[in-house]
Structure formats: structure tokens, C-alpha cells
Amino acid sequence: MYNDTIKVANKIISDKDLADIFQKMEEEIKENQKICRQEKIENEKYEWEYQQWTTKNFEGEIKCTFDFYDDTSITVDNYNSFITLFNTRLHEVKNMWVRYNYRYSIQNGRNQKYISQHINMDIYEYKMDIDVNLSSDDKKMDDVYQLIKEKILRSPERYDRVIKKKNLITNKIGFALGVIPSLIIGLLLAFVPEVRKIYGMTYILFPVAVSFLALMIGNTVFGNKLDRLYSTIVPEKKYAGYDTTNNRSIYKDDIDKFLETSEIIIGKNIDNIKNRKEIIELENKYSRYIPIELIVLLVLSIVVVFIGKFI
């Protein structure tokens, strides 16, 4: 027998990846059932001691227990019921245990060998543990096993740029959204004589003030949406000590735990891939505005300095 345990760490396993694996499981069961039926027909004309079987008395099963967030649990042992629940209630699933089993015999005349193989998948929102027990005498379950390994190997990393550069991304979007109202406020202040004089004496005041105000306005107005998009994909916080100066506890991202676990697209994670994509789209969209806004800021900075000096 060949035994393996796969721990999935720092990966995003999509619901499509899972569906592809389950579909492959069902296809392999049907293929082996077909082979079993064909071999039965072929061996009917021979006495038992002369029969040749690769899949005698084949029994294949895909069984799954779903645990839902409403504290209910459902166990199904046929693919149609299983995939229907998977497709319709995946957003409600807290965890799921999939049991995939083969039982059959290989017969070569008087020599007969019983084969039992299984792949067990324990699937949670934050991890997926896979226990594999394959026969060294037969490779019927190997294709499913290889597909699982391929899906895991090719799946994207959880600790990606969207997480690593969160502050940069949120500040870029916030700045781009806040520049226009900040420019308007800064220009209106030029009509106040005291402020106008300060603009004329301190060349960098206008661009610095506008930039600072842009970040504040943009992050305040747009921050809630970004917080919502990031809410289920960012690392959990861990205690990092006590700040005696400000009398408060300090918490930081628990990156180590984040790298040890994964993101399985079920339950509360159901929109995570879509949210990551939306964050990237927002960054790309608003990043295009920043060069133009900086040119406008530079031109207006020269204008307000001129106004402050000569008007």
C-alpha cells in the first residue's frame, strides 16, 4: 500500500478546483463500473479458474458530510445529491468531509487479490487535509490523486501582493479619490488672506497639505468598501506587546499562522477570489489617474505660490 498525507498551506483552493476534483472522482467510478460490466460479460463463458479480471465486483463510492453554519449536518452517498448541495449551498458550508473509496478484486485464473483504496479530504475554510491510501498493486485511483496534487500545486499563493501591499494599495486608491476635493479645498483657502500669505512664503505647504488631505478624504470616504473587500482575506491579529507610552496593547498581523494555513473557497470565503479581483481592478483603475492628478497639483502649486506672493 502507498500512504500519503497532504497538508495544504498558503494556497487558495477555489470552488472550481474542488468541483473539478469531485467530477473526476465520479467519472473514474463510472469508468470502472463500465469495465467491470464488460469483464463480467467476457468471463461468463469461462470457468472460474480461467477467468481474467482487473475490476471484479467493483464498488466505488463518493460520500460527503456537510456541516452548515445553521448547526445542521447532511451526509450524502451519491454524486448527484452531493454536487447539488455543493453547487447550491456552498456559501453556508462550515466544513465538509469527503470519503472516496474503491473495493474490487484482480483475478488471474486461480490467483485473486482483493484491493481497497481510498482518498479522504477534510475541507475547512482555512485548511484542507488529504489522507491517501493507494494500492501498490493497481493504479486505478492514481489519476484522481495526481489531479488533486496538480490542483494544489498550481493554485495561487494566499500571501500574495494584495495582502503584502495592502497599505500601498489602499493609500493609492484613497489618494486618487481624494485629490480633486482636496484641491478644491486648498484653492478655496487661497481666498483667505492669512492662508494666501503662507502659501506665498512656504512653497511646499500647498502640495503637502493637499496630499495629506487627499489621503484623509479618500480613505474616509472609500475606506469602508476596501475594509469590506479585505475583511475575509487579511491575516488575523496577534498580541505583540504593550505600549507603555500610550497605555494600550499592540497587535500585528500573524503572518506565520497565515502562511501555515490556506484559503478554501467555501462558507465565509465564498467571495474571496472575487474580492481580490475587485481590489486589483480598483487599484489599476485609480492608479491611472494619479500621474494626471500630480501634474495638476504641481501646476496649481505654482499658481497659489504666485498668488500668495503678488496678490
Backbone bond lengths (Angstrom), bond angles and torsions (degrees), N, CA, C in turn:
res aa  C-N    CA-C-N  psi(-1)  N-CA   C-N-CA  omega(-1)  CA-C   N-CA-C  phi
1 M - - - 1.465 - - 1.519 110.12 -
2 Y 1.328 115.68 152.22 1.457 121.83 177.20 1.520 107.68 -117.45
3 N 1.322 115.90 122.08 1.458 121.06 -179.17 1.522 109.77 -114.41
4 D 1.318 115.62 141.39 1.462 120.53 178.15 1.520 108.39 -149.93
5 T 1.317 115.25 146.49 1.462 121.37 174.22 1.515 107.60 -126.50
6 I 1.316 116.47 122.29 1.460 121.69 -178.38 1.521 109.20 -107.07
7 K 1.317 116.00 121.50 1.459 122.12 174.45 1.529 107.79 -104.14
8 V 1.296 117.14 122.29 1.462 121.32 -177.05 1.529 108.55 -93.56
9 A 1.350 117.00 115.51 1.463 121.38 -177.20 1.525 110.56 -127.14
10 N 1.346 115.75 140.31 1.466 123.61 177.57 1.525 112.37 53.90
11 K 1.328 116.56 44.27 1.454 121.65 179.17 1.524 110.38 -130.47
12 I 1.324 115.06 154.50 1.467 121.53 170.63 1.522 106.57 -108.97
13 I 1.318 116.22 111.92 1.470 121.28 179.81 1.530 107.37 -102.85
14 S 1.305 116.08 112.06 1.463 120.37 -174.25 1.520 111.51 -77.72
15 D 1.321 115.46 160.86 1.458 120.54 175.34 1.528 110.59 -64.10
16 K 1.332 116.97 -30.27 1.475 119.61 176.89 1.526 110.49 -67.16
17 D 1.330 117.16 -40.84 1.469 119.99 176.73 1.531 110.30 -58.36
18 L 1.320 116.15 -45.46 1.463 120.17 179.53 1.530 110.50 -62.87
19 A 1.328 116.44 -44.59 1.468 120.20 -179.52 1.534 111.20 -61.67
20 D 1.336 117.09 -39.05 1.465 121.09 178.04 1.531 111.07 -62.94
21 I 1.341 115.98 -40.79 1.471 120.27 178.72 1.523 110.50 -64.24
22 F 1.328 116.45 -45.95 1.468 120.15 -178.42 1.528 111.32 -65.63
23 Q 1.324 116.72 -38.90 1.464 119.84 177.68 1.524 110.75 -63.38
24 K 1.349 116.12 -40.80 1.461 120.28 177.47 1.527 110.90 -62.36
25 M 1.315 117.19 -39.85 1.464 120.94 177.09 1.523 110.96 -58.03
26 E 1.318 115.90 -47.71 1.464 120.07 -178.66 1.526 111.07 -66.15
27 E 1.334 117.55 -40.73 1.468 120.48 179.08 1.527 111.32 -61.71
28 E 1.342 116.54 -39.70 1.460 120.07 -179.66 1.534 111.12 -68.57
29 I 1.327 117.01 -37.42 1.469 119.58 176.35 1.529 110.22 -61.75
30 K 1.322 116.64 -46.64 1.468 120.31 -179.43 1.522 111.37 -63.72
31 E 1.330 117.16 -38.82 1.461 120.62 179.82 1.528 110.57 -64.59
32 N 1.324 117.05 -42.38 1.465 120.10 179.71 1.522 112.00 -71.07
33 Q 1.319 117.22 -33.74 1.464 119.76 174.25 1.527 110.46 -63.55
34 K 1.321 116.61 -39.24 1.461 122.10 178.35 1.531 110.45 -63.74
35 I 1.342 116.24 -44.60 1.469 120.78 178.83 1.529 110.26 -62.53
36 C 1.324 115.72 -41.35 1.465 120.57 179.01 1.532 111.02 -60.31
37 R 1.323 116.96 -43.60 1.470 120.54 179.39 1.520 111.09 -65.12
38 Q 1.317 117.09 -41.55 1.464 120.77 179.59 1.526 110.88 -64.32
39 E 1.337 116.14 -42.60 1.462 119.67 -179.73 1.532 111.64 -67.45
40 K 1.319 116.15 -32.37 1.459 119.43 177.41 1.522 110.72 -63.29
41 I 1.319 116.09 -43.22 1.474 120.47 178.47 1.524 110.47 -63.67
42 E 1.346 115.96 -43.61 1.467 120.71 -177.93 1.534 112.08 -66.32
43 N 1.335 117.43 -32.93 1.471 120.75 -174.86 1.520 114.03 -90.37
44 E 1.336 116.99 -7.25 1.459 119.75 -178.63 1.534 112.17 -61.99
45 K 1.304 117.44 -27.23 1.474 120.89 -176.32 1.523 112.85 -86.91
46 Y 1.351 116.49 -1.92 1.461 119.72 -178.66 1.521 111.01 -113.00
47 E 1.302 115.62 150.36 1.463 120.32 170.05 1.529 108.71 -67.28
48 W 1.345 114.51 159.27 1.477 119.40 -174.68 1.527 112.41 -53.87
49 E 1.338 117.08 -42.88 1.469 120.15 -173.52 1.530 112.97 -71.79
50 Y 1.326 117.13 -7.28 1.472 120.43 179.51 1.541 112.55 -112.10
51 Q 1.306 115.73 4.06 1.473 119.53 -176.31 1.535 111.90 -78.67
52 Q 1.356 114.29 149.01 1.461 122.14 177.87 1.542 108.53 -124.12
53 W 1.320 115.25 119.07 1.467 120.58 -177.92 1.540 109.81 -130.37
54 T 1.313 115.17 139.45 1.481 119.86 168.54 1.525 111.09 -108.22
55 T 1.364 115.36 -16.79 1.466 119.15 -173.97 1.524 109.09 -146.28
56 K 1.318 117.30 57.37 1.459 120.82 -175.15 1.523 111.23 -77.62
57 N 1.345 115.60 133.91 1.476 121.89 178.24 1.533 111.42 52.53
58 F 1.325 115.10 44.83 1.472 119.60 -175.76 1.524 111.53 -65.01
59 E 1.318 115.38 131.90 1.460 123.05 171.45 1.525 107.79 -128.03
60 G 1.326 115.61 119.56 1.461 120.99 177.43 1.507 109.65 -122.70
61 E 1.332 116.09 142.70 1.466 119.23 -175.45 1.523 110.48 -146.14
62 I 1.319 115.38 136.40 1.451 121.79 167.93 1.526 106.74 -119.30
63 K 1.307 115.02 116.72 1.462 121.19 -174.53 1.519 108.66 -125.76
64 C 1.318 117.19 139.10 1.465 119.67 -177.56 1.522 111.07 -140.85
65 T 1.330 114.63 138.56 1.457 121.42 171.36 1.524 108.51 -110.95
66 F 1.317 116.12 121.78 1.461 122.58 177.54 1.524 109.22 -99.69
67 D 1.327 117.21 131.47 1.459 122.56 168.78 1.518 107.99 -107.90
68 F 1.341 115.69 125.67 1.458 120.34 -176.33 1.528 110.79 -105.40
69 Y 1.325 114.68 163.87 1.467 120.17 -178.66 1.527 112.96 -72.14
70 D 1.311 117.79 -12.20 1.466 119.75 176.32 1.527 111.34 -89.62
71 D 1.357 116.31 15.94 1.472 123.49 178.03 1.522 113.33 67.79
72 T 1.317 117.04 21.75 1.461 120.91 172.95 1.528 109.06 -103.53
73 S 1.321 115.74 161.77 1.449 121.68 -179.15 1.527 109.06 -141.32
74 I 1.320 116.27 138.58 1.464 121.33 179.96 1.526 108.72 -131.85
75 T 1.338 116.48 131.41 1.463 122.12 175.10 1.520 109.12 -112.79
76 V 1.321 116.64 128.50 1.469 121.53 178.92 1.527 108.57 -126.00
77 D 1.334 116.18 147.19 1.455 120.00 -177.71 1.525 112.40 -127.20
78 N 1.344 116.24 20.99 1.458 119.38 171.49 1.523 108.50 -135.88
79 Y 1.324 115.23 148.75 1.466 120.75 -170.02 1.519 112.45 -63.76
80 N 1.308 118.81 -40.74 1.461 120.78 -176.36 1.522 111.86 -61.36
81 S 1.321 116.90 -45.94 1.466 120.12 177.65 1.518 110.69 -65.72
82 F 1.312 115.19 -40.58 1.460 120.74 -179.48 1.521 111.56 -60.97
83 I 1.324 117.36 -51.60 1.463 120.16 -175.36 1.526 111.29 -71.79
84 T 1.333 117.55 -27.22 1.468 120.16 175.46 1.532 110.43 -64.93
85 L 1.323 117.06 -46.41 1.461 120.60 176.20 1.519 111.07 -62.65
86 F 1.313 116.60 -42.39 1.461 121.57 -179.88 1.529 110.84 -59.89
87 N 1.314 117.21 -43.00 1.464 121.14 -176.07 1.522 113.49 -78.00
88 T 1.316 117.89 -26.25 1.469 120.05 -173.07 1.531 114.46 -104.77
89 R 1.339 117.19 -23.48 1.468 118.69 -174.15 1.529 113.34 -127.78
90 L 1.324 116.27 20.48 1.466 119.08 -175.13 1.521 111.98 -62.57
91 H 1.341 117.30 -31.39 1.470 120.42 179.42 1.527 111.91 -68.61
92 E 1.337 118.02 -15.22 1.463 121.60 179.20 1.529 112.79 -97.13
93 V 1.331 117.05 -5.16 1.466 121.26 -171.25 1.530 111.35 -81.74
94 K 1.321 115.84 125.92 1.466 121.74 176.05 1.524 110.06 -86.83
95 N 1.309 116.80 -41.92 1.465 122.11 175.08 1.522 108.97 -160.70
96 M 1.318 115.80 164.88 1.456 120.69 179.97 1.524 109.32 -148.95
97 W 1.343 114.97 141.27 1.455 121.65 178.70 1.523 108.40 -116.61
98 V 1.326 115.19 116.94 1.461 121.22 -178.03 1.523 108.65 -106.61
99 R 1.337 116.14 128.87 1.462 122.42 178.34 1.526 108.38 -119.47
100 Y 1.325 115.71 119.90 1.469 122.13 -176.14 1.530 107.56 -120.65
101 N 1.349 117.09 115.78 1.469 121.40 -170.98 1.524 112.03 -129.28
102 Y 1.355 115.98 144.64 1.459 123.50 169.15 1.529 107.94 -123.76
103 R 1.338 115.59 139.73 1.470 121.61 171.56 1.536 107.27 -140.70
104 Y 1.327 116.74 125.91 1.463 121.06 -178.29 1.522 108.60 -168.43
105 S 1.308 116.23 178.93 1.466 121.31 179.09 1.518 110.22 -127.73
106 I 1.319 114.75 150.17 1.464 122.24 170.31 1.529 106.99 -109.42
107 Q 1.314 116.80 126.36 1.468 120.29 -177.94 1.516 110.66 -126.25
108 N 1.326 114.06 130.85 1.468 121.26 174.13 1.524 107.31 -128.37
109 G 1.339 114.72 88.38 1.461 119.36 -175.49 1.522 110.23 67.64
110 R 1.329 115.78 -123.83 1.463 119.63 -178.68 1.537 112.47 -80.02
111 N 1.328 116.57 -12.99 1.471 120.26 -179.56 1.525 110.37 -88.45
112 Q 1.290 115.03 124.04 1.464 120.17 -178.59 1.530 109.44 -135.37
113 K 1.345 115.79 135.77 1.455 120.91 -179.08 1.522 109.46 -129.15
114 Y 1.319 116.38 128.95 1.472 121.73 179.05 1.523 108.56 -85.88
115 I 1.338 116.21 134.12 1.469 122.26 -178.41 1.525 109.51 -119.64
116 S 1.309 116.07 133.82 1.468 121.96 173.58 1.532 108.13 -135.62
117 Q 1.320 116.65 125.94 1.465 121.55 -179.26 1.525 109.14 -135.22
118 H 1.323 115.29 154.79 1.469 117.48 175.95 1.528 111.23 -154.30
119 I 1.316 114.05 155.12 1.473 123.13 168.52 1.525 106.07 -129.87
120 N 1.323 116.47 120.56 1.461 121.99 177.96 1.528 109.53 -110.24
121 M 1.321 116.14 130.95 1.463 121.23 179.87 1.527 109.17 -121.83
122 D 1.320 116.39 116.17 1.466 122.41 174.51 1.516 107.68 -101.32
123 I 1.330 115.96 110.23 1.457 122.09 -168.79 1.528 110.13 -114.02
124 Y 1.319 114.95 122.15 1.462 122.70 177.15 1.533 108.19 -124.11
125 E 1.328 116.49 172.59 1.462 119.65 178.76 1.522 111.73 -65.31
126 Y 1.319 117.77 -30.25 1.463 121.66 -172.72 1.530 113.67 -111.99
127 K 1.322 118.02 -1.63 1.460 119.62 178.91 1.520 110.51 -161.90
128 M 1.342 114.65 162.72 1.458 120.97 174.67 1.527 107.20 -143.77
129 D 1.324 116.05 115.55 1.459 121.86 179.08 1.521 108.87 -106.17
130 I 1.326 116.12 132.79 1.457 120.79 -175.61 1.524 109.37 -124.89
131 D 1.307 115.57 122.72 1.457 122.14 178.72 1.524 108.24 -109.43
132 V 1.327 116.23 124.96 1.463 121.55 -173.91 1.524 109.67 -121.91
133 N 1.336 115.72 131.84 1.463 121.74 174.75 1.519 107.61 -132.64
134 L 1.333 115.95 100.58 1.457 121.47 -175.18 1.520 110.77 -112.33
135 S 1.310 115.71 149.69 1.460 120.90 179.17 1.524 110.36 -79.55
136 S 1.314 116.01 137.46 1.469 120.53 174.67 1.523 110.80 -80.04
137 D 1.332 117.00 -10.12 1.470 121.69 -178.05 1.526 112.96 -94.15
138 D 1.329 116.78 -12.62 1.465 118.88 -176.34 1.524 109.01 -153.02
139 K 1.338 116.68 149.12 1.458 121.53 -171.57 1.527 113.25 -113.60
140 K 1.317 116.94 21.07 1.460 118.77 -172.66 1.533 113.90 -62.64
141 M 1.320 117.61 -29.43 1.456 120.07 -177.54 1.530 112.19 -96.72
142 D 1.325 117.01 -0.96 1.467 120.39 -174.76 1.526 113.45 -64.19
143 D 1.342 117.14 -35.47 1.469 119.72 -178.06 1.533 110.94 -62.88
144 V 1.313 116.99 -40.34 1.465 120.62 178.17 1.529 109.81 -66.54
145 Y 1.322 115.59 -43.93 1.468 121.07 178.76 1.530 111.21 -59.59
146 Q 1.320 117.27 -44.51 1.463 121.34 -179.79 1.524 111.11 -66.68
147 L 1.329 117.38 -36.70 1.464 120.32 177.85 1.527 110.36 -64.36
148 I 1.319 116.92 -42.04 1.473 120.28 178.50 1.523 110.21 -60.38
149 K 1.322 117.00 -47.25 1.465 120.11 179.97 1.527 111.38 -63.25
150 E 1.332 116.34 -38.95 1.466 120.47 179.09 1.521 111.31 -64.92
151 K 1.331 116.94 -42.64 1.464 120.47 179.19 1.529 110.83 -62.09
152 I 1.313 116.17 -42.30 1.466 120.22 -179.78 1.520 110.33 -67.30
153 L 1.335 116.75 -44.45 1.462 120.91 -177.91 1.524 111.40 -62.34
154 R 1.308 117.27 -39.32 1.466 121.23 -175.27 1.533 113.48 -88.73
155 S 1.296 117.45 -7.12 1.470 119.55 -178.72 1.525 110.11 -70.22
156 P 1.334 117.35 147.58 1.475 120.11 -177.07 1.519 112.27 -69.80
157 E 1.340 115.06 157.03 1.456 120.40 177.33 1.523 110.56 -72.21
158 R 1.302 115.03 143.72 1.457 120.83 177.37 1.537 111.14 -72.52
159 Y 1.332 115.65 -41.51 1.466 120.79 -178.80 1.525 108.09 -85.18
160 D 1.325 115.68 72.99 1.455 122.07 -174.20 1.522 111.04 -100.50
161 R 1.315 116.36 -173.02 1.464 120.62 -177.11 1.522 112.07 -62.02
162 V 1.329 117.37 -33.76 1.471 120.38 179.94 1.525 110.94 -59.20
163 I 1.343 116.46 -34.39 1.458 120.86 178.49 1.526 110.95 -85.21
164 K 1.329 116.77 -47.11 1.465 120.88 -176.55 1.527 112.07 -60.80
165 K 1.325 117.28 -38.00 1.471 121.84 -174.42 1.530 111.62 -108.36
166 K 1.303 116.91 32.50 1.472 120.72 -176.49 1.527 111.72 -56.18
167 N 1.332 117.56 -48.68 1.465 120.32 -177.51 1.529 111.20 -63.24
168 L 1.336 116.78 -42.67 1.460 120.19 178.65 1.523 110.83 -62.30
169 I 1.323 116.80 -45.36 1.470 120.69 -178.13 1.518 111.37 -63.45
170 T 1.334 117.31 -47.00 1.467 120.40 -178.07 1.523 110.93 -66.44
171 N 1.338 117.56 -37.24 1.466 119.68 179.56 1.527 111.93 -70.37
172 K 1.340 116.71 -36.44 1.467 119.47 177.34 1.525 110.69 -62.97
173 I 1.319 115.79 -46.34 1.463 119.52 -179.77 1.522 110.34 -65.74
174 G 1.341 116.36 -44.81 1.461 120.59 179.67 1.518 111.98 -61.35
175 F 1.334 116.70 -43.76 1.467 120.96 179.83 1.524 110.84 -61.86
176 A 1.337 116.56 -48.19 1.461 120.55 -178.17 1.524 111.74 -59.64
177 L 1.332 116.59 -38.24 1.467 120.39 -179.46 1.525 112.26 -76.55
178 G 1.332 116.80 -28.20 1.468 119.81 -174.18 1.503 115.83 -93.16
179 V 1.356 118.02 -10.61 1.464 120.44 -174.68 1.531 112.25 -63.14
180 I 1.310 118.00 -48.05 1.467 120.76 -175.14 1.531 111.61 -60.11
181 P 1.347 120.53 -54.13 1.469 118.61 178.04 1.533 112.31 -62.08
182 S 1.327 117.91 -31.49 1.462 120.62 179.31 1.521 110.84 -69.27
183 L 1.337 116.65 -39.24 1.464 120.22 175.82 1.527 111.19 -61.93
184 I 1.313 115.92 -41.64 1.470 120.18 179.79 1.523 109.92 -63.19
185 I 1.327 116.87 -45.50 1.470 120.50 179.15 1.523 110.39 -62.79
186 G 1.344 116.95 -43.91 1.466 120.59 -179.83 1.506 112.26 -62.94
187 L 1.335 117.43 -38.98 1.463 120.87 178.89 1.522 111.61 -69.74
188 L 1.336 116.58 -39.30 1.471 119.60 178.35 1.530 111.33 -62.89
189 L 1.330 115.95 -34.24 1.470 119.55 178.76 1.522 111.87 -67.47
190 A 1.347 116.90 -21.54 1.465 119.88 178.30 1.519 111.99 -65.68
191 F 1.334 117.44 -16.47 1.463 120.96 177.10 1.530 112.16 -81.08
192 V 1.320 116.56 -10.46 1.474 120.82 175.08 1.524 107.21 -85.59
193 P 1.338 119.73 118.64 1.473 121.99 -173.78 1.529 113.73 -52.92
194 E 1.344 118.26 -44.10 1.459 120.41 -177.69 1.537 111.09 -63.82
195 V 1.315 115.87 -43.09 1.461 120.28 179.77 1.522 110.59 -67.35
196 R 1.347 115.62 -39.79 1.465 120.56 179.82 1.524 111.43 -59.30
197 K 1.333 116.45 -40.68 1.466 120.33 178.66 1.531 111.12 -65.51
198 I 1.331 115.55 -40.43 1.472 119.34 179.02 1.517 110.50 -64.40
199 Y 1.337 117.31 -39.78 1.463 120.85 175.74 1.530 110.31 -56.12
200 G 1.327 116.35 -42.19 1.464 121.18 -177.93 1.517 112.77 -69.10
201 M 1.326 117.40 -31.35 1.469 120.80 -177.76 1.529 112.94 -87.39
202 T 1.326 116.29 -31.27 1.470 120.67 -175.46 1.526 108.58 -117.38
203 Y 1.332 114.94 99.92 1.455 120.48 -172.78 1.542 113.57 -60.73
204 I 1.328 116.04 -34.40 1.468 117.76 -173.40 1.528 113.05 -90.73
205 L 1.328 117.27 -3.64 1.463 118.74 -175.68 1.524 111.86 -60.89
206 F 1.328 116.90 -47.95 1.469 119.96 -175.98 1.530 111.73 -61.26
207 P 1.338 120.56 -53.65 1.473 118.96 -178.70 1.525 112.92 -64.35
208 V 1.345 117.18 -37.47 1.461 119.52 179.65 1.522 110.62 -66.44
209 A 1.337 116.07 -45.09 1.465 120.81 -179.15 1.522 111.16 -63.74
210 V 1.345 116.44 -43.02 1.464 120.63 -179.88 1.533 110.06 -64.83
211 S 1.327 117.83 -43.29 1.465 121.57 -179.48 1.524 111.34 -63.03
212 F 1.339 115.55 -44.80 1.457 120.10 179.18 1.526 110.87 -63.25
213 L 1.322 115.45 -44.04 1.468 120.42 -179.66 1.526 110.91 -67.36
214 A 1.336 116.87 -34.66 1.471 121.08 179.08 1.521 110.59 -62.65
215 L 1.340 116.39 -43.30 1.462 119.88 178.63 1.522 111.01 -64.39
216 M 1.309 116.37 -41.99 1.463 120.10 -179.56 1.525 111.27 -63.96
217 I 1.325 115.99 -48.97 1.469 120.00 -177.77 1.528 110.76 -66.09
218 G 1.336 116.30 -47.29 1.461 120.03 -177.91 1.516 112.85 -61.83
219 N 1.346 116.44 -45.68 1.460 119.60 -179.55 1.519 112.05 -69.84
220 T 1.318 117.29 -30.52 1.465 120.18 178.68 1.527 110.89 -72.30
221 V 1.336 115.51 -47.08 1.464 120.35 -175.93 1.532 110.98 -72.86
222 F 1.343 116.38 -41.61 1.459 120.29 -172.67 1.523 112.53 -103.17
223 G 1.334 116.51 -7.08 1.462 120.30 -174.60 1.514 114.04 -60.30
224 N 1.328 117.49 -37.28 1.466 120.53 -177.40 1.526 111.59 -62.09
225 K 1.324 116.15 -39.59 1.465 119.01 -179.87 1.526 110.46 -66.67
226 L 1.325 117.10 -44.21 1.465 119.96 179.13 1.521 111.35 -66.22
227 D 1.328 116.65 -38.44 1.468 119.62 176.49 1.524 110.77 -60.10
228 R 1.321 116.38 -39.70 1.473 120.56 179.22 1.531 109.92 -65.90
229 L 1.331 117.27 -43.39 1.462 120.56 -179.31 1.520 111.57 -65.64
230 Y 1.318 116.29 -33.11 1.464 120.84 -177.91 1.531 113.00 -87.98
231 S 1.313 117.97 -12.39 1.465 121.42 -166.45 1.523 114.61 -56.78
232 T 1.337 118.19 -36.99 1.470 120.21 -176.32 1.524 113.56 -103.41
233 I 1.339 117.91 5.74 1.467 118.93 -177.51 1.520 113.17 -118.05
234 V 1.324 118.19 -12.19 1.469 119.57 -178.16 1.527 110.96 -82.97
235 P 1.350 117.88 157.45 1.466 120.73 177.60 1.524 111.83 -64.05
236 E 1.326 115.49 152.51 1.456 120.13 172.10 1.530 109.29 -69.98
237 K 1.321 115.89 159.30 1.459 121.09 178.41 1.529 110.09 -91.02
238 K 1.330 115.38 149.63 1.465 120.51 173.69 1.526 109.76 -130.89
239 Y 1.311 115.66 153.09 1.460 121.53 -178.53 1.524 109.52 -66.50
240 A 1.336 116.53 131.27 1.463 120.99 -176.80 1.527 112.84 -126.35
241 G 1.327 116.66 18.56 1.460 119.25 177.19 1.512 112.86 119.54
242 Y 1.324 114.76 -174.21 1.473 120.77 -176.28 1.517 109.80 -125.03
243 D 1.311 116.10 131.09 1.468 122.88 177.32 1.522 108.73 -89.23
244 T 1.340 116.31 101.82 1.475 120.11 -177.25 1.517 112.08 -71.00
245 T 1.331 116.29 -24.96 1.469 119.35 -179.77 1.519 111.02 -68.02
246 N 1.344 116.02 -45.46 1.470 120.62 -178.20 1.524 112.73 -101.79
247 N 1.350 116.25 3.48 1.466 121.53 178.08 1.537 112.90 53.09
248 R 1.319 114.72 55.73 1.466 118.37 179.32 1.525 109.79 -150.77
249 S 1.323 115.13 154.39 1.465 120.95 176.84 1.524 109.55 -77.35
250 I 1.326 115.27 148.03 1.462 121.37 -179.82 1.533 108.85 -109.23
251 Y 1.312 115.93 132.71 1.462 121.88 177.39 1.525 109.38 -126.10
252 K 1.317 116.56 144.32 1.461 121.08 176.89 1.521 110.06 -137.80
253 D 1.330 115.52 164.94 1.468 120.24 -179.41 1.528 110.45 -60.90
254 D 1.320 116.04 133.42 1.463 121.69 177.59 1.529 108.38 -87.79
255 I 1.317 115.73 81.16 1.462 121.33 -175.65 1.527 111.62 -67.66
256 D 1.328 117.26 -38.06 1.468 120.56 -179.19 1.529 111.19 -58.44
257 K 1.320 116.39 -47.67 1.464 120.30 178.55 1.525 110.70 -65.51
258 F 1.325 115.98 -37.35 1.455 121.44 -179.87 1.530 110.58 -60.77
259 L 1.338 116.45 -40.97 1.463 121.34 -178.83 1.522 112.33 -74.00
260 E 1.321 116.73 -25.74 1.460 120.91 -178.87 1.529 112.10 -80.39
261 T 1.317 116.79 -20.98 1.464 120.95 -177.41 1.528 110.12 -108.83
262 S 1.314 115.72 -179.91 1.464 120.38 -178.02 1.522 110.76 -133.97
263 E 1.294 114.23 -177.63 1.464 121.30 -177.64 1.526 107.30 -127.78
264 I 1.307 115.53 102.21 1.459 120.64 -179.98 1.526 108.01 -98.45
265 I 1.314 116.34 129.89 1.466 120.01 -171.48 1.525 110.38 -82.08
266 I 1.338 113.87 75.31 1.459 123.19 171.45 1.522 107.12 -139.01
267 G 1.330 116.98 166.35 1.452 121.35 172.49 1.514 114.18 54.62
268 K 1.335 116.38 -126.07 1.461 121.73 -176.84 1.523 112.56 -67.88
269 N 1.330 116.46 -16.10 1.469 120.41 -179.64 1.521 113.50 -90.87
270 I 1.323 117.41 5.14 1.458 121.10 -168.26 1.525 113.25 -57.60
271 D 1.360 118.07 -30.21 1.466 121.07 -178.23 1.523 112.89 -102.20
272 N 1.327 118.56 9.05 1.464 120.48 -172.34 1.526 114.03 -62.37
273 I 1.322 117.38 -42.86 1.467 119.57 -179.83 1.530 109.64 -65.51
274 K 1.323 116.38 -42.05 1.465 120.40 178.08 1.526 110.66 -62.93
275 N 1.344 117.21 -40.58 1.461 120.63 179.59 1.521 111.65 -65.79
276 R 1.328 117.40 -41.76 1.467 120.24 176.50 1.533 110.65 -59.33
277 K 1.317 115.27 -44.60 1.465 120.06 179.77 1.528 110.68 -62.17
278 E 1.335 117.27 -41.20 1.463 120.26 -179.67 1.522 111.20 -66.15
279 I 1.327 117.58 -38.74 1.475 121.02 177.53 1.525 109.97 -60.69
280 I 1.333 117.07 -45.79 1.469 121.26 179.86 1.525 110.30 -63.23
281 E 1.327 117.25 -41.84 1.471 121.02 179.45 1.524 111.00 -63.95
282 L 1.330 117.13 -41.06 1.466 120.42 178.36 1.519 110.91 -64.51
283 E 1.340 116.65 -42.98 1.461 119.54 178.90 1.528 110.69 -61.80
284 N 1.327 117.21 -46.65 1.468 120.75 -179.61 1.523 111.50 -62.41
285 K 1.323 115.75 -40.88 1.466 120.36 -178.96 1.519 111.74 -63.53
286 Y 1.324 117.21 -51.60 1.461 120.19 -174.07 1.512 113.54 -80.79
287 S 1.346 117.06 -21.06 1.467 119.66 175.39 1.527 110.89 -63.73
288 R 1.330 116.73 -29.80 1.471 120.33 179.69 1.523 111.61 -67.17
289 Y 1.340 117.11 -25.81 1.459 120.42 -178.49 1.525 112.62 -79.42
290 I 1.324 117.48 -26.33 1.469 121.19 -169.96 1.525 112.89 -61.17
291 P 1.347 121.54 -46.77 1.480 119.03 179.08 1.524 112.94 -57.08
292 I 1.337 116.87 -41.97 1.470 120.25 179.26 1.525 109.80 -65.18
293 E 1.333 116.64 -42.64 1.465 120.32 -179.24 1.527 111.25 -64.77
294 L 1.319 117.50 -36.21 1.469 120.51 178.99 1.524 111.20 -68.00
295 I 1.344 116.78 -37.46 1.474 119.73 176.61 1.525 110.49 -64.21
296 V 1.340 115.86 -43.75 1.466 120.00 177.85 1.528 110.14 -62.41
297 L 1.325 116.64 -41.53 1.465 121.12 178.98 1.524 111.07 -62.04
298 L 1.334 116.90 -41.12 1.467 120.61 178.88 1.524 111.31 -64.13
299 V 1.327 116.38 -45.52 1.471 120.45 -179.68 1.523 110.56 -62.76
300 L 1.316 117.14 -46.82 1.465 120.43 -178.93 1.524 111.31 -67.89
301 S 1.340 117.93 -30.17 1.466 120.46 176.62 1.523 110.16 -62.82
302 I 1.347 116.62 -40.84 1.474 120.87 177.21 1.514 110.63 -65.47
303 V 1.339 116.11 -39.91 1.455 120.94 -179.49 1.528 111.65 -63.16
304 V 1.338 116.76 -47.11 1.468 118.51 -176.62 1.534 111.64 -69.88
305 V 1.342 117.68 -30.18 1.463 120.27 174.80 1.525 109.75 -65.34
306 F 1.341 115.86 -42.55 1.463 120.52 177.59 1.535 110.33 -61.97
307 I 1.318 116.30 -44.58 1.464 120.87 179.13 1.523 110.54 -61.42
308 G 1.348 115.65 -43.22 1.454 119.58 -178.35 1.505 113.41 -66.16
309 K 1.334 118.13 -29.17 1.455 121.14 -177.36 1.520 112.42 -86.49
310 F 1.328 116.44 -36.74 1.464 118.59 -168.43 1.519 115.26 -116.57
311 I 1.327 117.17 -3.82 1.477 117.93 -178.99 1.509 109.59 -118.14
